[in-house]
Amino acid sequence: MHAKCESRQRPFIIPSRRRSGFLKQFRHWLMQSWMLCLAFHVTLRTIGAMPLRISRAFGRFAGAVTYSMDRSNVRRGLRNLAAAFPEYTYERRQRILKDCYKHLGVCLFEACYFRTASPAWMLSDWIIRDPESEKVMKAAIAENKGVICVSAHAGFWELTGFIFPSMGYPCVCIANRLPAPGINAEIRRIRARLGNEIVDQEGALVHILRALKEKKTVGIIMDHWGKSKSPKIPFFGRETRTLDTVARLHLKTDAPIISSMMFRQPDGRYQWRCKRILTPILTDSSSEKRINEILRQCNQDIESAIRENPEQWTWMHNRWRDS
């Protein structure tokens, strides 16, 4: 009888499998919901109507708040920073990561202005045009083989996608499809409004090859973890899976490879950094060795840019997940 009383007092617990199934269904419903799409559009227009300096202040505040709450990603970011900069003190790595969150918050708020921003405004008030970078870009285009433009989740990578069409050189850019159809469609429209062609990552290779054959520029972000079959290439002293699309495209088309990034300056504008990736000529080597060497050059260029601006790269990403 005593055992029966205890069993009646046992609280009802929802099985974890049922909970996860419910959360999955709720997430799917939310992504398809018109309410989420409406909230996104209202937020986009509200922030876009603010003075830029005020929205940047809100972005820094939002980034600082996220840093204080996002504990798991903060721990990963600090681990990555410790491996990349072992000579830095723990306090310095903390400052870098906190500044990284603030930087991403500012970028998120600034992106709301892309819905209406004109090329003239971007080139005059947002971007510091470097004559050497323009020379590199124009020289690559002049080869008339198409251009493979490598970028990274560093600085303001969304703004990097606008520099080419703003200067009269539209680009074919690869983008992941978002799970919310309404938001995905709006973001694609914004990205393409100045002349860029946006293609989904799935099945993108056909579009990229066609674009290079038509002597166009293609933009590829390659600093995040590659697929499990991608080659392991050193990045900040540790080998990690690296997307090999860039190297394979170069070997197939002989299109020049350049890197293009935008880094925030103290006055709030972005310094455009465009460099040529020098691909080695290894005629007596296998294709895999040539691919690895090209990827090594790309990773070195990206790493060099991040070392100069460590607070403007996404350290929270699990870049070395299998190292």
C-alpha positions, 0 to 999 in steps of 0.5 A, a space after each residue: 500500500 505504501 508503494 502505491 502511494 509513492 507511485 501516485 506521487 510520481 510526477 508525469 514526465 514527457 518522454 524526451 523523444 516526444 518532446 524533441 518531436 514536438 519541438 521539431 514540429 513547432 520549429 517547422 510550423 514557425 518557419 512556415 508561418 506568416 507571422 515570422 515572415 511579417 516580424 522579419 519584414 517589420 524589423 527590417 524596415 524599422 531598423 532600416 529607417 533609423 539613422 545609421 549611427 543609432 542602429 550601430 549602437 543597438 547592434 553593439 548592445 545586442 552583440 554584448 548581450 548575446 556574448 553574456 548569454 551564449 555560453 556554449 559558443 563563447 566557450 568554443 570561441 575561447 578554445 579556438 582563440 587559445 589554439 590560434 593565439 596561444 601567446 595571448 592572455 586569457 583576458 585578451 582573448 576574452 576582449 577579442 571574442 566580446 568585440 567579435 560579438 559586438 561586430 556581428 551585432 553591428 553587421 546584422 543591423 547594418 544589413 537591414 539597409 541593403 534593402 534600399 542602399 544605392 551603389 553610390 552610397 555604398 561606395 562613398 559612405 560604406 567602403 574605402 576603395 583601395 587603388 591596389 585592390 581595384 588593380 588586382 580585380 581589374 587585372 583578373 577580369 582582364 584575363 578573360 577567363 572568368 574570376 574565382 573570388 574567395 571570401 570568408 566569414 570575416 569583416 562584413 562578408 555580406 557587403 563584400 558581395 555588393 562591391 563587384 556589382 556596385 563597380 559594374 562587375 556582377 557576380 554569381 554568389 552561392 547561398 544556403 537556402 534558409 528554412 523559412 521560405 518567406 525570409 529566404 525569398 526576401 534575402 535573395 531579392 536583397 542580395 540580387 537587387 544590385 545585379 548579383 546572381 544568387 544560386 543555391 549551394 545544392 547543385 551550384 557547381 553547374 551554375 558556377 561552371 557556366 558562369 566561368 565559361 561566360 567569363 563572369 566572376 563567382 564568389 565562394 566563401 570557404 573558411 568554414 568546415 568542409 565536408 567529411 571527404 574534403 582534404 585536411 589543410 592547415 589553418 592557424 596551425 591545425 589541419 582541418 577539412 577545407 572546401 576544395 571547390 575553389 581548387 578544382 574549379 581553377 584546375 578545370 578552367 584556369 580562372 584566376 583566384 582572388 580573395 576579397 574581404 571587407 574589414 571595419 575601420 575605426 570610423 565605421 567604414 570598411 576597408 576593401 582588401 582584394 589580393 591575388 592568390 598565387 597558384 603554384 605550377 606543379 606539372 609533375 605532381 598529382 592533381 590531389 597534390 596540386 589541389 592541396 597546395 592551392 587550398 594551402 595558399 587560400 587558407 594562408 591568405 584568409 588566416 593572414 587577413 584574420 590575424 590582422 583583424 581577429 575580432 572580425 572573424 566568427 570564432 564561435 564556428 566549429 572550424 576544427 571539429 575533427 582535429 
